[in-house]
């Protein structure tokens, strides 16, 4: 049966959480201070445009939600006259 082959597969997903705030790209999973988590945008002929953000490996939905929640807590939130 085809369904038995599907249960044998295991997937690993690498997750990064970044934000662009005040023209800076920040790593929301970084444990450093907010000023130290600013990322440099780079360009490579093979990889294209990228940043070196922290990556977390997740193997299930619970871990994925925990990583996304941690990133959400580190977001910069503020009001401006444009909001």
N, C-alpha and C positions, 0 to 999 in steps of 0.2 A: 504494500500500500504506500502511496506517496506521502501520506501524512506522517509516517514513522521516520522518514528521512528528514523532514523539517524539524522535528524535535531534537535531532542530534546536532543541529547547528548552534553555535554560540557567537554572539556578536559583541564587539567592543567598540564603543563610540567615544571619541575624544571631543570634549566640549570646552570651548573658550567663551567667556562672556566679556564683551567690551562695550564701551559707550563713547560717543563723541559729544563732548561738553565743552563749551567755550573754545571751540577750535582745537581741542586736545583729544587725543585718543587715549582712553584709560582702560587698564586691565581691572575688571571688577572682581576677579578672583585672587588678586594679589593681596598678600598679607602685609605689604609695606604701607607706609603712610601715603595718603592721596597724592602728594607731590612727587613721590618716588615711583608711582605706578603709571606715569605717562609713557606711552609707547611711541616709538619712531616708526613712521610708515616707510616701508622699503619697497623697492621694485627689483625683480629678478627676471631675466629673459625666460627662464623655464617655469618659475613658480607664479609669475605675475606680481601683482601688488599684494603685500602681506604685512603683518605685524607679528612680533614675537611675544604673543600673549601666553600666559600660563594655561596649560591644558590639564583637564581632569579626565581620567578614563572612567566611564560608567558602564556597568554591565546589566543594570536593571532600571526599571522606571522609578523606583524609590530613590536611588542614588542620583538619577538625573534631576528629579524634582528638588533634591537637597542642594545640588550644585546651582541650579537656577535660582533657588531661594537665597543662597549665599550671595550670588551676584546681584540680585534685586536689592538686598540690604545695603550694598555698597554704592548704589546709584546716587548720582547727584540730583537733588530735587530742589528747585527754587522757582520762584515766580519772577516774571519780568513784566515790563509794560506791554509786551507783545502778547502775553497769555490772556 
